[in-house]
């Protein structure tokens, strides 16, 4: 599908964004492993969480959808069923990596695969530590890429140190640790999103964390039995980010996003927008089921370039494509460093953003671990490509709003991965 975007003067109004993708995956998985029923409200109805539900169904998990956005999962007390078909994680890295952690302890054989993009993404970072815990995993490239075959069994608890901060790897190890006797510890150079830790606690597991000069460490005490519960999924700040960014850059905008997740491991984008001169106001609401949330209001105005790196990067990793777009229209230079992880997302987001923003007339230099964007130049509409990457498609849509003339985005249907309603909501807010 090719999507045409006309320039906008402003974004005006209020919106509620769909449920958080990370929290939706975790609620379905923990619900499946728990004892009793887990009722999930605000579940993201996108292709990625659907992949998780589909894999869980193949593993014997019963779930139903009494109405849109509400999923009821019948827990299996930690015991899944050997699947009679290949588990397909589709485009979803979170599905693949978290399920590898779950399958590692299940006493049966399972094969996991994904789409072409997911089959290119690194799995060795999960497979190697799981093997150290005792899991038997084999597959393409010595087990570093999907498809992978897992024969689960007894696991040993232990200590892991991740070379790069990754919530997916950390979560896979904690999920494996549920079945191992003793403490499973995971240390990262910087704290990545902690939805798994929060949800494990709210399902009754014992999880501790500590930050120090060496980074961030979490520890789960296993074996742990989980108790199903009601989970309310906040709006996804990574989805809100496209609207917040566009509104911040379009003078005359005033936009309010309601009930969006404000977990501090995810709010780096609000800090980056403020540092760029964006006018952002946050009203926090009481926590729900261990997650913080609230309303965010942004007003449009002039933006300036910024340096982004270090501990901030894991807290805004998925928002870097849209922040690159803002950097093009901000005054001065923007430098993004320490973000080599962007190269192994749904697309190589450093290469794709440099290439596609270049087509729109921006001056963007790709670095091995980031980008340098020269601001101040005007964007002009052109035909661009989403590279099958939902966040690239939506970031390019924001670029189209800010550009002179029309922009056409090829392959725009990939927004269904995380935000099926994106184009309709955008139409309703643009002026
Ligand atoms: C996610 C973690 C992040 C993020 C991804 C979702 C998660 O990836 O980029 O979109 O749900 O745990 P990494 O854990 O690989 O950094």
Boltz pocket constraint, residues with backbone or C-beta under 6 A from the ligand:
constraints:
  - pocket:
      binder: B
      contacts: [[A, 21], [A, 22], [A, 23], [A, 94], [A, 165], [A, 166], [A, 167], [A, 168], [A, 169], [A, 171], [A, 192], [A, 193], [A, 317], [A, 318], [A, 341]]
      max_distance: 6.0
